[in-house]
Amino acid sequence: MTAVNPPFFIGPLAPGFRVPPGDRKALSTDEAIYKLLFAENKVDTPASGFVDVRDVAIGLVRGQKIPGKHRILFGGEWFTLDEAIDYIASIHPELKDRLATASPTAQKNSALDNSKAALVLDLTPRSWKESIRDAVGDLLKLEKSWTAQGIKTTGIYH
């Protein structure tokens, strides 16, 4: 048996995944990323560990083929929400005026040791920037679809 224990999941939506119109909760953990796209929100969450959903899928599939017993902790580099907001503004300058604000986080925790995942699963996590970029890209497409259906996508996000 191999157990892959990832932290917080982010990344693009699964191909073909249908989110019920306006149902932000159906976004699962990407809901936290979507919250960053609204200026009305102030986020105070500290730095967090994460893993890209695609890497989790790869790890689980590869883990099924590994003989023996393994417990593999796996996660991406740590980032803060103020870093994420700054990065989103840099890759989507058209969103700069609508992004949430975050209290700067002075200290980041250290990332997980992924050496066992690299050795046993031949898996290295994607960068947080790639995960954020791809998640935001899918969320903006979804938002455009919702807007076309007349669904309100602004306001205080709970």
C-alpha positions as CSV (number, residue, x, y, z in Angstrom):
1,M,0.0,0.0,0.0
2,T,1.2,3.5,-0.8
3,A,-0.5,6.5,0.8
4,V,0.0,9.9,-0.8
5,N,-0.7,12.7,1.7
6,P,-1.0,16.1,0.0
7,P,-1.8,19.4,1.7
8,F,-4.2,22.0,0.3
9,F,-5.2,21.4,-3.4
10,I,-5.2,24.1,-6.1
11,G,-4.9,24.1,-9.8
12,P,-7.1,24.0,-12.9
13,L,-10.5,22.5,-13.0
14,A,-10.8,19.0,-14.2
15,P,-11.5,18.8,-18.0
16,G,-15.2,18.5,-18.5
17,F,-16.0,19.4,-14.9
18,R,-19.3,21.2,-14.8
19,V,-19.8,23.8,-12.0
20,P,-23.5,24.5,-11.3
21,P,-24.2,28.1,-12.4
22,G,-23.1,30.5,-9.6
23,D,-22.2,27.7,-7.2
24,R,-18.8,28.9,-5.8
25,K,-18.7,26.1,-3.2
26,A,-18.5,23.6,-6.0
27,L,-15.1,25.0,-6.8
28,S,-13.8,23.1,-3.8
29,T,-10.4,24.5,-2.7
30,D,-10.1,26.7,-5.8
31,E,-12.8,28.7,-4.1
32,A,-10.0,30.3,-2.0
33,I,-8.2,31.3,-5.2
34,Y,-11.5,32.7,-6.7
35,K,-11.9,34.8,-3.5
36,L,-8.6,36.6,-4.4
37,L,-10.3,38.0,-7.5
38,F,-12.6,40.3,-5.6
39,A,-11.5,43.7,-4.2
40,E,-14.2,43.6,-1.6
41,N,-12.4,40.9,0.2
42,K,-9.6,41.2,2.6
43,V,-7.8,38.0,3.2
44,D,-5.6,37.3,6.2
45,T,-4.7,33.7,5.8
46,P,-1.1,32.9,6.5
47,A,1.3,31.2,4.2
48,S,0.1,27.7,3.3
49,G,1.3,24.5,1.9
50,F,-0.4,23.3,-1.3
51,V,-0.1,20.8,-4.1
52,D,-1.3,21.0,-7.6
53,V,-4.3,18.7,-8.3
54,R,-2.5,17.4,-11.4
55,D,0.4,16.3,-9.3
56,V,-1.9,14.5,-6.8
57,A,-3.5,12.6,-9.7
58,I,-0.1,11.6,-11.1
59,G,1.1,10.6,-7.6
60,L,-1.9,8.5,-6.9
61,V,-1.7,6.7,-10.3
62,R,2.0,6.0,-9.9
63,G,1.6,5.0,-6.3
64,Q,-0.7,2.2,-7.3
65,K,2.2,0.6,-9.3
66,I,4.8,0.8,-6.6
67,P,5.4,-2.4,-4.7
68,G,5.8,-2.4,-0.9
69,K,4.5,0.0,1.7
70,H,5.2,3.7,1.5
71,R,3.9,6.8,3.1
72,I,4.7,9.8,0.9
73,L,4.3,13.4,2.0
74,F,4.1,15.6,-1.0
75,G,3.5,19.3,-1.5
76,G,4.6,22.3,-3.5
77,E,6.6,25.3,-2.4
78,W,4.9,27.5,0.2
79,F,3.6,30.9,-0.8
80,T,1.6,33.7,0.8
81,L,-1.7,35.1,-0.4
82,D,-0.1,38.6,-0.8
83,E,2.4,36.9,-3.1
84,A,-0.4,35.2,-5.0
85,I,-2.3,38.5,-5.4
86,D,0.8,40.2,-6.7
87,Y,1.5,37.4,-9.1
88,I,-2.1,37.4,-10.4
89,A,-1.8,41.2,-11.0
90,S,1.5,40.6,-12.9
91,I,0.0,38.0,-15.3
92,H,-3.5,39.6,-15.6
93,P,-2.9,43.4,-15.3
94,E,-6.5,43.9,-16.4
95,L,-7.5,42.5,-13.0
96,K,-5.3,44.7,-10.9
97,D,-8.1,47.0,-9.7
98,R,-10.5,44.1,-8.8
99,L,-8.1,41.9,-6.7
100,A,-8.5,41.4,-3.0
101,T,-6.0,42.7,-0.6
102,A,-4.0,40.6,1.8
103,S,-2.0,41.4,4.9
104,P,1.6,40.9,4.1
105,T,2.9,37.7,5.7
106,A,6.3,38.2,7.3
107,Q,7.2,34.6,7.7
108,K,6.7,31.6,5.5
109,N,6.9,28.1,6.8
110,S,9.1,25.6,5.1
111,A,8.0,23.4,2.3
112,L,7.7,19.6,2.7
113,D,10.6,17.3,1.9
114,N,9.6,15.9,-1.4
115,S,12.7,13.6,-1.8
116,K,10.7,10.5,-1.2
117,A,8.1,11.5,-3.8
118,A,10.9,12.2,-6.3
119,L,12.6,8.9,-5.5
120,V,9.6,6.5,-5.3
121,L,7.2,8.2,-7.7
122,D,9.6,10.2,-9.9
123,L,7.5,13.2,-9.1
124,T,8.5,16.8,-8.5
125,P,5.8,19.3,-7.7
126,R,4.8,22.1,-10.0
127,S,5.5,25.7,-8.9
128,W,2.9,27.6,-7.1
129,K,2.9,30.1,-9.8
130,E,2.0,27.5,-12.5
131,S,-0.8,26.3,-10.3
132,I,-2.2,29.8,-9.6
133,R,-1.9,30.8,-13.2
134,D,-3.8,27.7,-14.4
135,A,-6.4,27.9,-11.7
136,V,-7.1,31.6,-12.3
137,G,-7.3,31.0,-16.1
138,D,-10.0,28.4,-15.6
139,L,-11.8,30.5,-13.0
140,L,-11.9,33.5,-15.4
141,K,-13.4,31.3,-18.2
142,L,-16.0,30.1,-15.7
143,E,-16.8,33.6,-14.6
144,K,-17.2,34.7,-18.2
145,S,-19.7,31.9,-18.7
146,W,-21.6,32.8,-15.6
147,T,-21.7,36.5,-16.6
148,A,-23.1,35.6,-20.0
149,Q,-25.8,33.7,-18.2
150,G,-26.6,36.8,-16.1
151,I,-25.1,35.4,-12.9
152,K,-23.6,38.0,-10.5
153,T,-20.0,37.3,-9.8
154,T,-19.0,40.3,-7.8
155,G,-19.5,41.4,-4.2
156,I,-18.4,40.3,-0.8
157,Y,-17.4,36.7,-1.0
158,H,-18.3,34.4,1.9
